Amino acid sequence: MNFAGGSMNCEICGKKIRPPGYRIVVEGAEVRVCASCKKYGSEISIAKQAEVKRIVIKKKKPQTKVEFKEELVENFNLIIRAEREKRGWSQEQLAKKIQEKESLIKKIENAEITPDPKVVEKIEKLFGIKLRETVQEVKISRSSQAEVTLGDVVVVRKKG
Ligand SMILES: [Zn+2]
């Protein structure tokens, strides 16, 4: 193609285009097209980004990751119920004390939902108890997250 002449043709529709036109990738091949044909492919810059991402995933090596996180104790709902009943409060009274809805307390005590950290914190403060424990998680991930099976995740619980 002769670019010196300042004129070129769209490689899809053949229409004359003004340089530089648009460089797109159609089915793996790079073509130079007019403005109305660029929709038929992905523009070069975007295609390059996608390529880089794919390579990163392929190169990912098996790795061991240790994470520390605060996790709700398993019987948090029973603890909350026991603490509330010890004080002779109704669910409504407890809800008012932490400025939440009675329905939320009901769901928490029935273990229908996992309360968010903000709510947990309020309950911990109110009762002077701890509902969370520090959990150490060792994750061994292979080529991708999707391949991590239950057997690969080891949970070590620490007291206190
Ligand atoms: Zn065209």
Backbone and ligand atoms as CSV (ligand in chain L), in Angstrom:
chain,resi,resn,atom,element,x,y,z
A,1,MET,N,N,0.838,-1.201,0.000
A,1,MET,CA,C,0.000,0.000,0.000
A,1,MET,C,C,0.878,1.258,0.000
A,2,ASN,N,N,0.510,2.224,-0.761
A,2,ASN,CA,C,1.300,3.454,-0.853
A,2,ASN,C,C,0.702,4.537,0.036
A,3,PHE,N,N,1.379,4.782,1.155
A,3,PHE,CA,C,0.868,5.781,2.089
A,3,PHE,C,C,1.272,7.193,1.684
A,4,ALA,N,N,2.321,7.292,0.869
A,4,ALA,CA,C,2.859,8.600,0.513
A,4,ALA,C,C,1.830,9.452,-0.222
A,5,GLY,N,N,0.978,8.803,-0.946
A,5,GLY,CA,C,-0.015,9.547,-1.716
A,5,GLY,C,C,-1.061,10.201,-0.834
A,6,GLY,N,N,-1.105,9.819,0.431
A,6,GLY,CA,C,-2.059,10.437,1.333
A,6,GLY,C,C,-3.455,9.882,1.160
A,7,SER,N,N,-3.590,8.847,0.368
A,7,SER,CA,C,-4.910,8.256,0.243
A,7,SER,C,C,-4.811,6.749,0.382
A,8,MET,N,N,-5.782,6.159,1.001
A,8,MET,CA,C,-5.791,4.705,1.161
A,8,MET,C,C,-7.227,4.233,1.175
A,9,ASN,N,N,-7.370,2.940,1.115
A,9,ASN,CA,C,-8.718,2.403,1.063
A,9,ASN,C,C,-9.021,1.538,2.282
A,10,CYS,N,N,-10.248,1.582,2.720
A,10,CYS,CA,C,-10.714,0.746,3.816
A,10,CYS,C,C,-10.608,-0.711,3.374
A,11,GLU,N,N,-10.007,-1.530,4.227
A,11,GLU,CA,C,-9.796,-2.928,3.843
A,11,GLU,C,C,-11.055,-3.769,4.003
A,12,ILE,N,N,-12.116,-3.148,4.473
A,12,ILE,CA,C,-13.370,-3.901,4.578
A,12,ILE,C,C,-14.336,-3.483,3.475
A,13,CYS,N,N,-14.635,-2.178,3.398
A,13,CYS,CA,C,-15.612,-1.754,2.398
A,13,CYS,C,C,-14.966,-1.157,1.150
A,14,GLY,N,N,-13.668,-0.888,1.193
A,14,GLY,CA,C,-12.974,-0.383,0.014
A,14,GLY,C,C,-13.084,1.123,-0.198
A,15,LYS,N,N,-13.811,1.794,0.680
A,15,LYS,CA,C,-13.990,3.239,0.586
A,15,LYS,C,C,-12.665,3.957,0.855
A,16,LYS,N,N,-12.464,5.091,0.207
A,16,LYS,CA,C,-11.245,5.872,0.459
A,16,LYS,C,C,-11.286,6.421,1.879
A,17,ILE,N,N,-10.153,6.303,2.586
A,17,ILE,CA,C,-10.111,6.862,3.942
A,17,ILE,C,C,-8.946,7.813,4.084
A,18,ARG,N,N,-9.114,8.730,4.993
A,18,ARG,CA,C,-8.036,9.688,5.264
A,18,ARG,C,C,-7.105,9.090,6.298
A,19,PRO,N,N,-5.794,9.089,6.072
A,19,PRO,CA,C,-4.867,8.528,7.046
A,19,PRO,C,C,-5.015,9.220,8.392
A,20,PRO,N,N,-4.803,8.539,9.510
A,20,PRO,CA,C,-4.372,7.134,9.541
A,20,PRO,C,C,-5.531,6.132,9.525
A,21,GLY,N,N,-6.748,6.586,9.476
A,21,GLY,CA,C,-7.869,5.659,9.545
A,21,GLY,C,C,-7.905,4.970,10.897
A,22,TYR,N,N,-8.413,3.770,10.944
A,22,TYR,CA,C,-8.486,3.034,12.216
A,22,TYR,C,C,-7.845,1.665,12.048
A,23,ARG,N,N,-7.012,1.305,12.967
A,23,ARG,CA,C,-6.390,-0.024,12.939
A,23,ARG,C,C,-7.161,-0.927,13.881
A,24,ILE,N,N,-7.730,-1.954,13.349
A,24,ILE,CA,C,-8.507,-2.881,14.181
A,24,ILE,C,C,-8.057,-4.317,13.930
A,25,VAL,N,N,-8.476,-5.215,14.803
A,25,VAL,CA,C,-8.168,-6.621,14.622
A,25,VAL,C,C,-9.468,-7.354,14.333
A,26,VAL,N,N,-9.497,-8.007,13.186
A,26,VAL,CA,C,-10.657,-8.817,12.819
A,26,VAL,C,C,-10.202,-10.262,12.689
A,27,GLU,N,N,-10.742,-11.112,13.512
A,27,GLU,CA,C,-10.386,-12.536,13.516
A,27,GLU,C,C,-8.870,-12.740,13.514
A,28,GLY,N,N,-8.188,-11.979,14.340
A,28,GLY,CA,C,-6.744,-12.159,14.506
A,28,GLY,C,C,-5.891,-11.410,13.502
A,29,ALA,N,N,-6.509,-10.831,12.475
A,29,ALA,CA,C,-5.724,-10.113,11.468
A,29,ALA,C,C,-5.901,-8.615,11.650
A,30,GLU,N,N,-4.769,-7.889,11.514
A,30,GLU,CA,C,-4.824,-6.446,11.675
A,30,GLU,C,C,-5.194,-5.800,10.350
A,31,VAL,N,N,-6.210,-4.959,10.347
A,31,VAL,CA,C,-6.614,-4.267,9.125
A,31,VAL,C,C,-6.807,-2.786,9.391
A,32,ARG,N,N,-6.698,-2.001,8.290
A,32,ARG,CA,C,-6.905,-0.564,8.398
A,32,ARG,C,C,-8.246,-0.244,7.757
A,33,VAL,N,N,-9.109,0.361,8.533
A,33,VAL,CA,C,-10.474,0.553,8.038
A,33,VAL,C,C,-10.962,1.984,8.223
A,34,CYS,N,N,-12.115,2.271,7.641
A,34,CYS,CA,C,-12.726,3.595,7.780
A,34,CYS,C,C,-13.525,3.647,9.089
A,35,ALA,N,N,-14.005,4.837,9.416
A,35,ALA,CA,C,-14.714,5.041,10.681
A,35,ALA,C,C,-15.954,4.156,10.802
A,36,SER,N,N,-16.633,3.949,9.693
A,36,SER,CA,C,-17.874,3.172,9.797
A,36,SER,C,C,-17.631,1.668,9.859
A,37,CYS,N,N,-16.390,1.228,9.548
A,37,CYS,CA,C,-16.116,-0.205,9.590
A,37,CYS,C,C,-15.384,-0.630,10.863
A,38,LYS,N,N,-14.955,0.340,11.681
A,38,LYS,CA,C,-14.171,-0.044,12.859
A,38,LYS,C,C,-14.997,-0.870,13.850
A,39,LYS,N,N,-16.316,-0.812,13.704
A,39,LYS,CA,C,-17.175,-1.592,14.595
A,39,LYS,C,C,-17.071,-3.105,14.340
A,40,TYR,N,N,-16.483,-3.475,13.183
A,40,TYR,CA,C,-16.383,-4.903,12.857
A,40,TYR,C,C,-15.242,-5.614,13.599
A,41,GLY,N,N,-14.404,-4.855,14.244
A,41,GLY,CA,C,-13.290,-5.500,14.952
A,41,GLY,C,C,-13.012,-4.775,16.241
A,42,SER,N,N,-11.959,-5.212,16.951
A,42,SER,CA,C,-11.583,-4.504,18.163
A,42,SER,C,C,-10.371,-3.653,17.863
A,43,GLU,N,N,-10.367,-2.446,18.385
A,43,GLU,CA,C,-9.258,-1.550,18.126
A,43,GLU,C,C,-7.988,-2.095,18.753
A,44,ILE,N,N,-6.864,-1.823,18.085
A,44,ILE,CA,C,-5.577,-2.407,18.453
A,44,ILE,C,C,-5.245,-2.293,19.936
A,45,SER,N,N,-5.388,-1.111,20.474
A,45,SER,CA,C,-4.976,-0.902,21.864
A,45,SER,C,C,-5.729,-1.833,22.815
A,46,ILE,N,N,-7.017,-2.002,22.594
A,46,ILE,CA,C,-7.840,-2.857,23.447
A,46,ILE,C,C,-7.400,-4.317,23.299
A,47,ALA,N,N,-7.158,-4.721,22.055
A,47,ALA,CA,C,-6.739,-6.099,21.796
A,47,ALA,C,C,-5.425,-6.414,22.503
A,48,LYS,N,N,-4.500,-5.453,22.500
A,48,LYS,CA,C,-3.197,-5.657,23.148
A,48,LYS,C,C,-3.382,-5.878,24.640
A,49,GLN,N,N,-4.250,-5.089,25.242
A,49,GLN,CA,C,-4.500,-5.224,26.686
A,49,GLN,C,C,-5.013,-6.613,27.025
A,50,ALA,N,N,-5.946,-7.074,26.234
A,50,ALA,CA,C,-6.533,-8.393,26.471
A,50,ALA,C,C,-5.455,-9.466,26.378
A,51,GLU,N,N,-4.551,-9.288,25.448
A,51,GLU,CA,C,-3.473,-10.251,25.254
A,51,GLU,C,C,-2.584,-10.317,26.491
A,52,VAL,N,N,-2.225,-9.166,27.013
A,52,VAL,CA,C,-1.369,-9.097,28.194
A,52,VAL,C,C,-2.030,-9.813,29.363
A,53,LYS,N,N,-3.320,-9.588,29.555
A,53,LYS,CA,C,-4.041,-10.215,30.649
A,53,LYS,C,C,-3.989,-11.731,30.551
A,54,ARG,N,N,-4.210,-12.249,29.368
A,54,ARG,CA,C,-4.195,-13.697,29.167
A,54,ARG,C,C,-2.852,-14.282,29.563
A,55,ILE,N,N,-1.782,-13.608,29.161
A,55,ILE,CA,C,-0.433,-14.092,29.447
A,55,ILE,C,C,-0.197,-14.141,30.953
A,56,VAL,N,N,-0.628,-13.114,31.648
A,56,VAL,CA,C,-0.443,-13.056,33.103
A,56,VAL,C,C,-1.091,-14.262,33.775
A,57,ILE,N,N,-2.287,-14.596,33.364
A,57,ILE,CA,C,-3.001,-15.729,33.953
A,57,ILE,C,C,-2.265,-17.034,33.677
A,58,LYS,N,N,-1.799,-17.192,32.458
A,58,LYS,CA,C,-1.083,-18.416,32.070
A,58,LYS,C,C,0.191,-18.607,32.886
A,59,LYS,N,N,0.867,-17.500,33.179
A,59,LYS,CA,C,2.159,-17.577,33.862
A,59,LYS,C,C,2.033,-17.768,35.371
A,60,LYS,N,N,0.816,-17.592,35.886
A,60,LYS,CA,C,0.598,-17.679,37.329
A,60,LYS,C,C,1.106,-19.004,37.885
A,61,LYS,N,N,1.997,-18.933,38.832
A,61,LYS,CA,C,2.573,-20.139,39.421
A,61,LYS,C,C,1.832,-20.527,40.694
A,62,PRO,N,N,1.933,-21.790,41.062
A,62,PRO,CA,C,1.315,-22.197,42.330
A,62,PRO,C,C,1.892,-21.362,43.463
A,63,GLN,N,N,1.040,-20.925,44.337
A,63,GLN,CA,C,1.550,-20.104,45.432
A,63,GLN,C,C,0.808,-20.380,46.740
A,64,THR,N,N,1.532,-20.151,47.795
A,64,THR,CA,C,0.946,-20.337,49.115
A,64,THR,C,C,0.698,-18.965,49.714
A,65,LYS,N,N,-0.506,-18.783,50.185
A,65,LYS,CA,C,-0.861,-17.486,50.736
A,65,LYS,C,C,-1.397,-17.693,52.146
A,66,VAL,N,N,-0.869,-16.925,53.088
A,66,VAL,CA,C,-1.369,-17.023,54.451
A,66,VAL,C,C,-2.127,-15.744,54.761
A,67,GLU,N,N,-3.356,-15.911,55.158
A,67,GLU,CA,C,-4.179,-14.751,55.466
A,67,GLU,C,C,-4.683,-14.829,56.897
A,68,PHE,N,N,-4.670,-13.686,57.559
A,68,PHE,CA,C,-5.266,-13.602,58.886
A,68,PHE,C,C,-6.534,-12.812,58.756
A,69,LYS,N,N,-7.596,-13.364,59.273
A,69,LYS,CA,C,-8.825,-12.576,59.226
A,69,LYS,C,C,-9.692,-12.855,60.440
A,70,GLU,N,N,-10.540,-11.881,60.714
A,70,GLU,CA,C,-11.472,-12.005,61.821
A,70,GLU,C,C,-12.713,-12.705,61.294
A,71,GLU,N,N,-13.098,-13.740,61.975
A,71,GLU,CA,C,-14.261,-14.479,61.521
A,71,GLU,C,C,-15.237,-14.638,62.677
A,72,LEU,N,N,-16.534,-14.589,62.350
A,72,LEU,CA,C,-17.551,-14.779,63.369
A,72,LEU,C,C,-17.438,-16.183,63.955
A,73,VAL,N,N,-17.618,-16.305,65.257
A,73,VAL,CA,C,-17.616,-17.639,65.849
A,73,VAL,C,C,-18.844,-18.393,65.333
A,74,GLU,N,N,-18.730,-19.718,65.274
A,74,GLU,CA,C,-19.787,-20.503,64.637
A,74,GLU,C,C,-21.161,-20.336,65.287
A,75,ASN,N,N,-21.195,-20.273,66.611
A,75,ASN,CA,C,-22.485,-20.191,67.297
A,75,ASN,C,C,-22.808,-18.769,67.770
A,76,PHE,N,N,-22.393,-17.795,66.932
A,76,PHE,CA,C,-22.608,-16.397,67.308
A,76,PHE,C,C,-24.073,-16.107,67.628
A,77,ASN,N,N,-24.978,-16.755,66.879
A,77,ASN,CA,C,-26.404,-16.487,67.084
A,77,ASN,C,C,-26.872,-16.958,68.462
A,78,LEU,N,N,-26.345,-18.110,68.899
A,78,LEU,CA,C,-26.735,-18.647,70.212
A,78,LEU,C,C,-26.171,-17.785,71.336
A,79,ILE,N,N,-24.959,-17.301,71.134
A,79,ILE,CA,C,-24.329,-16.439,72.144
A,79,ILE,C,C,-25.136,-15.155,72.316
A,80,ILE,N,N,-25.516,-14.569,71.185
A,80,ILE,CA,C,-26.291,-13.327,71.240
A,80,ILE,C,C,-27.623,-13.562,71.947
A,81,ARG,N,N,-28.280,-14.660,71.572
A,81,ARG,CA,C,-29.569,-14.974,72.209
A,81,ARG,C,C,-29.406,-15.176,73.725
A,82,ALA,N,N,-28.376,-15.919,74.102
A,82,ALA,CA,C,-28.147,-16.201,75.525
A,82,ALA,C,C,-27.867,-14.918,76.303
A,83,GLU,N,N,-27.013,-14.053,75.731
A,83,GLU,CA,C,-26.664,-12.795,76.399
A,83,GLU,C,C,-27.903,-11.902,76.550
A,84,ARG,N,N,-28.737,-11.903,75.511
A,84,ARG,CA,C,-29.938,-11.080,75.543
A,84,ARG,C,C,-30.915,-11.601,76.606
A,85,GLU,N,N,-31.113,-12.937,76.605
A,85,GLU,CA,C,-32.073,-13.515,77.547
A,85,GLU,C,C,-31.594,-13.402,78.995
A,86,LYS,N,N,-30.266,-13.466,79.177
A,86,LYS,CA,C,-29.680,-13.302,80.501
A,86,LYS,C,C,-30.092,-11.960,81.110
A,87,ARG,N,N,-30.225,-10.962,80.233
A,87,ARG,CA,C,-30.580,-9.621,80.695
A,87,ARG,C,C,-32.093,-9.389,80.685
A,88,GLY,N,N,-32.827,-10.392,80.227
A,88,GLY,CA,C,-34.282,-10.280,80.187
A,88,GLY,C,C,-34.794,-9.312,79.146
A,89,TRP,N,N,-34.017,-9.136,78.075
A,89,TRP,CA,C,-34.440,-8.206,77.019
A,89,TRP,C,C,-35.174,-8.967,75.927
A,90,SER,N,N,-36.135,-8.267,75.305
A,90,SER,CA,C,-36.771,-8.833,74.113
A,90,SER,C,C,-35.884,-8.495,72.913
A,91,GLN,N,N,-36.194,-9.132,71.791
A,91,GLN,CA,C,-35.424,-8.816,70.579
A,91,GLN,C,C,-35.587,-7.351,70.212
A,92,GLU,N,N,-36.798,-6.842,70.468
A,92,GLU,CA,C,-37.072,-5.440,70.169
A,92,GLU,C,C,-36.204,-4.511,71.032
A,93,GLN,N,N,-36.080,-4.864,72.304
A,93,GLN,CA,C,-35.267,-4.037,73.213
A,93,GLN,C,C,-33.798,-4.031,72.791
A,94,LEU,N,N,-33.320,-5.215,72.423
A,94,LEU,CA,C,-31.927,-5.309,71.969
A,94,LEU,C,C,-31.738,-4.468,70.706
A,95,ALA,N,N,-32.703,-4.586,69.790
A,95,ALA,CA,C,-32.631,-3.832,68.540
A,95,ALA,C,C,-32.516,-2.338,68.810
A,96,LYS,N,N,-33.338,-1.843,69.766
A,96,LYS,CA,C,-33.331,-0.417,70.094
A,96,LYS,C,C,-31.978,0.015,70.659
A,97,LYS,N,N,-31.393,-0.856,71.510
A,97,LYS,CA,C,-30.121,-0.502,72.153
A,97,LYS,C,C,-28.981,-0.347,71.152
A,98,ILE,N,N,-29.040,-1.092,70.067
A,98,ILE,CA,C,-27.970,-0.953,69.074
A,98,ILE,C,C,-28.463,-0.230,67.814
A,99,GLN,N,N,-29.644,0.359,67.917
A,99,GLN,CA,C,-30.228,1.141,66.830
A,99,GLN,C,C,-30.325,0.363,65.514
A,100,GLU,N,N,-30.861,-0.835,65.668
A,100,GLU,CA,C,-31.123,-1.641,64.471
A,100,GLU,C,C,-32.573,-2.099,64.513
A,101,LYS,N,N,-33.019,-2.757,63.433
A,101,LYS,CA,C,-34.403,-3.221,63.377
A,101,LYS,C,C,-34.556,-4.548,64.114
A,102,GLU,N,N,-35.758,-4.710,64.679
A,102,GLU,CA,C,-36.055,-5.951,65.394
A,102,GLU,C,C,-35.935,-7.155,64.454
A,103,SER,N,N,-36.358,-6.955,63.206
A,103,SER,CA,C,-36.298,-8.051,62.232
A,103,SER,C,C,-34.865,-8.511,61.992
A,104,LEU,N,N,-33.923,-7.571,62.096
A,104,LEU,CA,C,-32.512,-7.930,61.910
A,104,LEU,C,C,-32.049,-8.837,63.045
A,105,ILE,N,N,-32.430,-8.477,64.280
A,105,ILE,CA,C,-32.051,-9.287,65.452
A,105,ILE,C,C,-32.620,-10.701,65.298
A,106,LYS,N,N,-33.869,-10.758,64.846
A,106,LYS,CA,C,-34.529,-12.051,64.654
A,106,LYS,C,C,-33.725,-12.910,63.684
A,107,LYS,N,N,-33.344,-12.303,62.565
A,107,LYS,CA,C,-32.592,-13.042,61.543
A,107,LYS,C,C,-31.221,-13.458,62.045
A,108,ILE,N,N,-30.585,-12.578,62.819
A,108,ILE,CA,C,-29.258,-12.911,63.351
A,108,ILE,C,C,-29.370,-14.092,64.311
A,109,GLU,N,N,-30.339,-14.029,65.219
A,109,GLU,CA,C,-30.473,-15.096,66.217
A,109,GLU,C,C,-30.883,-16.421,65.586
A,110,ASN,N,N,-31.576,-16.354,64.450
A,110,ASN,CA,C,-31.945,-17.588,63.754
A,110,ASN,C,C,-30.850,-18.032,62.781
A,111,ALA,N,N,-29.738,-17.297,62.796
A,111,ALA,CA,C,-28.615,-17.578,61.901
A,111,ALA,C,C,-29.039,-17.569,60.433
A,112,GLU,N,N,-30.056,-16.742,60.144
A,112,GLU,CA,C,-30.488,-16.614,58.753
A,112,GLU,C,C,-29.548,-15.719,57.972
A,113,ILE,N,N,-28.942,-14.796,58.683
A,113,ILE,CA,C,-27.982,-13.903,58.029
A,113,ILE,C,C,-26.720,-13.800,58.873
A,114,THR,N,N,-25.665,-13.376,58.245
A,114,THR,CA,C,-24.430,-13.070,58.947
A,114,THR,C,C,-24.390,-11.559,59.099
A,115,PRO,N,N,-24.446,-11.086,60.346
A,115,PRO,CA,C,-24.466,-9.629,60.526
A,115,PRO,C,C,-23.189,-8.982,60.018
A,116,ASP,N,N,-23.292,-7.766,59.519
A,116,ASP,CA,C,-22.065,-7.127,59.056
A,116,ASP,C,C,-21.258,-6.610,60.236
A,117,PRO,N,N,-19.950,-6.413,60.003
A,117,PRO,CA,C,-19.026,-6.075,61.101
A,117,PRO,C,C,-19.475,-4.934,61.997
A,118,LYS,N,N,-20.165,-3.950,61.403
A,118,LYS,CA,C,-20.626,-2.797,62.182
A,118,LYS,C,C,-21.608,-3.240,63.273
A,119,VAL,N,N,-22.529,-4.114,62.883
A,119,VAL,CA,C,-23.537,-4.609,63.815
A,119,VAL,C,C,-22.877,-5.505,64.871
A,120,VAL,N,N,-21.976,-6.374,64.408
A,120,VAL,CA,C,-21.273,-7.283,65.323
A,120,VAL,C,C,-20.547,-6.473,66.399
A,121,GLU,N,N,-19.893,-5.418,65.956
A,121,GLU,CA,C,-19.138,-4.582,66.883
A,121,GLU,C,C,-20.046,-3.975,67.953
A,122,LYS,N,N,-21.218,-3.508,67.532
A,122,LYS,CA,C,-22.153,-2.901,68.473
A,122,LYS,C,C,-22.626,-3.931,69.511
A,123,ILE,N,N,-22.896,-5.135,69.041
A,123,ILE,CA,C,-23.358,-6.187,69.955
A,123,ILE,C,C,-22.235,-6.580,70.919
A,124,GLU,N,N,-21.007,-6.686,70.395
A,124,GLU,CA,C,-19.861,-7.033,71.242
A,124,GLU,C,C,-19.677,-6.003,72.358
A,125,LYS,N,N,-19.780,-4.742,71.983
A,125,LYS,CA,C,-19.600,-3.662,72.966
A,125,LYS,C,C,-20.702,-3.696,74.014
A,126,LEU,N,N,-21.936,-3.869,73.538
A,126,LEU,CA,C,-23.098,-3.859,74.427
A,126,LEU,C,C,-23.004,-4.972,75.467
A,127,PHE,N,N,-22.640,-6.169,75.029
A,127,PHE,CA,C,-22.586,-7.317,75.936
A,127,PHE,C,C,-21.206,-7.510,76.576
A,128,GLY,N,N,-20.206,-6.794,76.083
A,128,GLY,CA,C,-18.851,-6.972,76.593
A,128,GLY,C,C,-18.307,-8.358,76.285
A,129,ILE,N,N,-18.591,-8.833,75.098
A,129,ILE,CA,C,-18.127,-10.160,74.706
A,129,ILE,C,C,-17.415,-10.085,73.355
A,130,LYS,N,N,-16.837,-11.223,72.960
A,130,LYS,CA,C,-16.199,-11.286,71.650
A,130,LYS,C,C,-16.931,-12.299,70.780
A,131,LEU,N,N,-17.342,-11.863,69.629
A,131,LEU,CA,C,-18.061,-12.762,68.718
A,131,LEU,C,C,-17.196,-13.167,67.530
A,132,ARG,N,N,-15.965,-12.658,67.545
A,132,ARG,CA,C,-15.082,-12.974,66.418
A,132,ARG,C,C,-13.805,-13.613,66.909
A,133,GLU,N,N,-13.237,-14.437,66.048
A,133,GLU,CA,C,-11.960,-15.046,66.377
A,133,GLU,C,C,-11.022,-14.847,65.200
A,134,THR,N,N,-9.728,-14.851,65.518
A,134,THR,CA,C,-8.759,-14.694,64.451
A,134,THR,C,C,-8.503,-16.046,63.820
A,135,VAL,N,N,-8.668,-16.082,62.536
A,135,VAL,CA,C,-8.497,-17.326,61.810
A,135,VAL,C,C,-7.325,-17.185,60.844
A,136,GLN,N,N,-6.488,-18.202,60.860
A,136,GLN,CA,C,-5.352,-18.193,59.952
A,136,GLN,C,C,-5.665,-19.148,58.812
A,137,GLU,N,N,-5.650,-18.606,57.618
A,137,GLU,CA,C,-5.989,-19.416,56.469
A,137,GLU,C,C,-4.775,-19.600,55.578
A,138,VAL,N,N,-4.449,-20.830,55.297
A,138,VAL,CA,C,-3.353,-21.093,54.373
A,138,VAL,C,C,-3.957,-21.567,53.060
A,139,LYS,N,N,-3.780,-20.755,52.056
A,139,LYS,CA,C,-4.367,-21.115,50.764
A,139,LYS,C,C,-3.261,-21.538,49.806
A,140,ILE,N,N,-3.415,-22.700,49.258
A,140,ILE,CA,C,-2.481,-23.144,48.234
A,140,ILE,C,C,-3.240,-23.119,46.921
A,141,SER,N,N,-2.941,-22.135,46.112
A,141,SER,CA,C,-3.673,-22.052,44.854
A,141,SER,C,C,-2.790,-22.520,43.713
A,142,ARG,N,N,-3.372,-23.292,42.851
A,142,ARG,CA,C,-2.639,-23.793,41.686
A,142,ARG,C,C,-2.782,-22.805,40.544
A,143,SER,N,N,-2.957,-23.286,39.340
A,143,SER,CA,C,-2.933,-22.381,38.181
A,143,SER,C,C,-4.031,-21.326,38.229
A,144,SER,N,N,-5.168,-21.675,38.766
A,144,SER,CA,C,-6.215,-20.654,38.857
A,144,SER,C,C,-7.062,-20.872,40.093
A,145,GLN,N,N,-7.724,-19.812,40.495
A,145,GLN,CA,C,-8.559,-19.823,41.679
A,145,GLN,C,C,-9.637,-20.897,41.570
A,146,ALA,N,N,-10.138,-21.105,40.346
A,146,ALA,CA,C,-11.244,-22.033,40.141
A,146,ALA,C,C,-10.838,-23.471,40.445
A,147,GLU,N,N,-9.535,-23.749,40.381
A,147,GLU,CA,C,-9.084,-25.111,40.589
A,147,GLU,C,C,-8.809,-25.440,42.055
A,148,VAL,N,N,-8.928,-24.443,42.908
A,148,VAL,CA,C,-8.686,-24.685,44.329
A,148,VAL,C,C,-9.854,-25.489,44.894
A,149,THR,N,N,-9.541,-26.673,45.372
A,149,THR,CA,C,-10.595,-27.498,45.938
A,149,THR,C,C,-10.612,-27.347,47.454
A,150,LEU,N,N,-11.626,-27.874,48.065
A,150,LEU,CA,C,-11.751,-27.770,49.525
A,150,LEU,C,C,-10.518,-28.299,50.238
A,151,GLY,N,N,-9.952,-29.350,49.717
A,151,GLY,CA,C,-8.789,-29.973,50.336
A,151,GLY,C,C,-7.563,-29.091,50.357
A,152,ASP,N,N,-7.559,-28.074,49.520
A,152,ASP,CA,C,-6.402,-27.191,49.441
A,152,ASP,C,C,-6.447,-26.069,50.480
A,153,VAL,N,N,-7.600,-25.888,51.082
A,153,VAL,CA,C,-7.731,-24.798,52.038
A,153,VAL,C,C,-7.666,-25.355,53.462
A,154,VAL,N,N,-6.661,-24.920,54.174
A,154,VAL,CA,C,-6.471,-25.396,55.532
A,154,VAL,C,C,-6.814,-24.258,56.495
A,155,VAL,N,N,-7.717,-24.507,57.374
A,155,VAL,CA,C,-8.111,-23.466,58.318
A,155,VAL,C,C,-7.575,-23.825,59.700
A,156,VAL,N,N,-6.787,-22.928,60.249
A,156,VAL,CA,C,-6.232,-23.143,61.579
A,156,VAL,C,C,-6.878,-22.140,62.526
A,157,ARG,N,N,-7.535,-22.646,63.517
A,157,ARG,CA,C,-8.201,-21.748,64.446
A,157,ARG,C,C,-7.330,-21.472,65.658
A,158,LYS,N,N,-7.299,-20.203,66.027
A,158,LYS,CA,C,-6.515,-19.815,67.201
A,158,LYS,C,C,-7.470,-19.414,68.306
A,159,LYS,N,N,-7.204,-19.850,69.490
A,159,LYS,CA,C,-8.071,-19.478,70.628
A,159,LYS,C,C,-7.885,-18.010,70.953
A,160,GLY,N,N,-8.990,-17.366,71.339
A,160,GLY,CA,C,-8.930,-15.976,71.744
A,160,GLY,C,C,-8.935,-15.149,70.510
L,1,ZN,ZN,ZN,-15.047,0.845,5.519
